[in-house]
């Protein structure tokens, strides 16, 4: 009985079964390595947040509107008592232009970095004269309070403003900041700054010029809300990203920085020229709530992001997905070496080879936090390839098997590196690579005497 068991354990089929089981067991530590990668990504996000939170995180310049209050007469149907409800007429500028040269630098928290920026934005534009025929409020027993009209400037986070913005109209008149705390239901703005505006400006139209000293981190967001919107953003930061709902019509990106220009017409935005709002309710009268929710989505905004391109965590996370190949291909090569050299290799030695290839991902993760990803990848692959090849040389005591294992490991790591550089073609290259592995396996095992019939 014992003799039969020993004969079974010596068969190639049993060894293959053991190898498969060992390979599947090694997928367990790979799941732990994947968890470590996710933990480091989370830790990085916390570190980046702690860097950019004091400067207001993403700077979101949400726009400017004119608000004209009016008293709407309400008669109770039962008591006939008369009351007045305060409402607002809002209307957008006809022209809205933003220019700015963004100064970007990177700050560190431990080993992690985040881009922060500051800039002086010049916001200019024009409001057409208010069209009283839009609502005919006087004919409906409403009282328009022109003397309490205001300009509302909206931003995403007050921390993004380094000081109170100055608003000049018609080139010489500086508007007064509204010190009084007034609740204006305007869902499109997260934070509002109110300025008084005179009746004659409302009825005749006016030009405006706003100087905004802003700060922020990672990204700058601009919302096009006028009939004609023009944005010009430049910086010496050489790695920008232009996303959101609108791409620049002109862009120039080089080692000296970038310059980008957007021109956006009103029919491409979710906003209407005029609408009214009730101060005492949570929605607008004339505009569907979805307009405001859509206005807060990046699809209706211009987003300029300042990138730090060494995103080692994303690439490491992608590489872990191919871990099964890095376990079974070295096992297969080791098995071929065992068959061809006729020297038995213990399952423990298979496990050590598999663990060495699993440690590659930890090496890659740890080193890439301090060096560039490409250099980290090269060093990690070189260390693991040298370790496994030398170890096989000691087991089989033949230089040709050292060279064979080193060549296979090098090809596998080169193949994975190529996949990581691709995005759109990663699936195609991965599938073709797997097909090539199967073809090579068939070629090298075509003459193997699996049943020992030639002994």
Secondary structure, 3 states (H helix, E strand, C coil): CHHHHHHHHCCHHHHHHHHHHHHHHHHHHHHHHHHHHHHHHHHHHHHHHHHHHHHCCCEEEEEEEEEEEEEEEEECCCCCCEEEEEEEEEEECCEEEEEEEEEEEEEEECCEEEEEEEEEEEEEEEECCCCCCCCCHHHHCCEEEEEEEEEEEEECCHHHECCCCEEEECCCEECCECCCCCCCCCCCCCEEEEEECCHHHHHHCEEEEEEEEEEEECEEEECCCCCEEEEEEEECCCCEEEEECCCCCEEEEECCEEEEEEEEEHHHCCCCCEEEEECCCCCECCCCHHHHHHHCCHHHCEEEEECCCCCHHHHHHHHHCCHHHHHHHHHHHHHHHHHHHCCCCCHHHHHHHHHHHHHHHHHHHHHHCCCCHHHHHHHHHHHHHHHHHHHHHHHHCCHHHHHHHHHHHHHHHHHHHHHHHCCCCHHHHHHHHHHHHHHHHHHHCCCCCCCCCCC
